[in-house]
Amino acid sequence: MFNYTLYRKQLLPITLEQAWEYFSSPHNLQEITPKEMGFTVLSKHKTDKMYPGQIICYHVKPVLNIPLFWMTEITHVRDKEYFVDEQRFGPYSFWHHQHFFQQ
């Protein structure tokens, strides 16, 4: 089994509040995912904010443009600081994705 840890840092010309507002909304996930992933959000959410325990379902095409079902759970949220999503069902043997925000 292979374990990979990827780190990526982005500097945005906006305030922390603007970044949090945009990136912590499940409605924007499809827009912020690279197009080549063929990422489509299937879940319909009544709220604009992520919350612990939230389940989000997608179709994703990570290899050879073959659509796969993917389900993640938002496990942790700290307002304007971070959120974490973890795979519950999907194409990866393990997926733990942390998103940190700072000024």
C-alpha positions as CSV (number, residue, x, y, z in Angstrom):
1,M,0.0,0.0,0.0
2,F,1.3,3.5,-0.9
3,N,0.6,6.5,1.2
4,Y,0.9,10.0,-0.3
5,T,0.7,13.3,1.4
6,L,0.3,16.3,-0.8
7,Y,0.6,19.9,0.4
8,R,-0.6,22.8,-1.6
9,K,-0.6,26.5,-0.7
10,Q,-2.6,29.2,-2.5
11,L,-2.4,32.9,-2.0
12,L,-5.6,34.7,-2.9
13,P,-6.1,38.5,-3.3
14,I,-9.2,38.4,-1.1
15,T,-10.0,38.6,2.6
16,L,-10.1,35.6,4.9
17,E,-13.9,36.1,5.2
18,Q,-14.4,36.0,1.4
19,A,-12.2,32.9,1.0
20,W,-14.0,31.1,3.8
21,E,-17.5,32.1,2.4
22,Y,-16.6,30.7,-1.0
23,F,-14.6,27.5,-0.2
24,S,-16.7,26.3,2.7
25,S,-19.9,26.2,0.6
26,P,-20.7,22.7,-0.8
27,H,-22.4,24.5,-3.8
28,N,-18.9,25.6,-5.0
29,L,-17.1,22.2,-4.9
30,Q,-17.7,21.4,-8.6
31,E,-16.4,24.8,-9.6
32,I,-13.2,24.6,-7.6
33,T,-12.3,21.1,-8.7
34,P,-10.1,20.7,-11.8
35,K,-12.3,20.1,-14.9
36,E,-10.2,17.0,-15.9
37,M,-11.5,15.2,-12.9
38,G,-15.0,15.2,-14.4
39,F,-16.4,16.1,-10.9
40,T,-20.2,16.5,-10.5
41,V,-21.9,17.1,-7.2
42,L,-24.9,14.8,-6.8
43,S,-26.1,15.9,-3.4
44,K,-28.6,18.8,-3.0
45,H,-27.9,20.9,0.1
46,K,-30.2,23.2,1.8
47,T,-27.5,25.1,3.5
48,D,-24.6,27.2,2.1
49,K,-22.3,26.1,4.8
50,M,-20.5,22.9,5.5
51,Y,-21.0,21.3,8.9
52,P,-19.6,18.2,10.8
53,G,-21.4,15.1,9.7
54,Q,-22.5,16.4,6.3
55,I,-22.4,13.8,3.6
56,I,-21.7,14.9,0.0
57,C,-22.0,12.6,-3.0
58,Y,-20.3,13.0,-6.4
59,H,-19.4,11.4,-9.6
60,V,-15.7,11.7,-10.4
61,K,-13.7,10.5,-13.3
62,P,-10.1,10.1,-11.9
63,V,-8.9,7.5,-14.5
64,L,-9.7,7.0,-18.2
65,N,-12.8,9.2,-17.9
66,I,-14.7,6.4,-16.2
67,P,-17.4,7.8,-13.9
68,L,-17.2,6.6,-10.3
69,F,-19.4,7.2,-7.3
70,W,-17.7,9.1,-4.5
71,M,-19.1,9.9,-1.0
72,T,-17.3,12.1,1.5
73,E,-18.2,13.2,5.0
74,I,-17.3,16.6,6.4
75,T,-15.8,15.5,9.7
76,H,-14.5,18.8,11.2
77,V,-15.3,22.5,10.7
78,R,-13.8,25.4,12.6
79,D,-15.2,28.7,11.2
80,K,-12.7,30.7,9.1
81,E,-9.9,28.3,10.1
82,Y,-10.3,24.8,8.5
83,F,-12.6,22.0,7.4
84,V,-11.8,18.3,6.8
85,D,-13.5,15.9,4.4
86,E,-13.0,12.1,4.4
87,Q,-14.0,9.5,1.9
88,R,-16.7,7.1,3.0
89,F,-17.1,5.3,-0.3
90,G,-15.2,5.9,-3.5
91,P,-12.2,5.4,-5.8
92,Y,-9.4,5.8,-3.3
93,S,-8.2,3.4,-0.6
94,F,-8.0,6.3,1.7
95,W,-8.9,10.0,1.5
96,H,-8.4,12.5,4.3
97,H,-8.4,16.1,3.0
98,Q,-7.7,19.1,5.2
99,H,-8.4,22.7,4.1
100,F,-6.7,25.4,6.2
101,F,-7.3,29.2,6.0
102,Q,-5.3,32.0,7.4
103,Q,-4.6,35.7,6.7
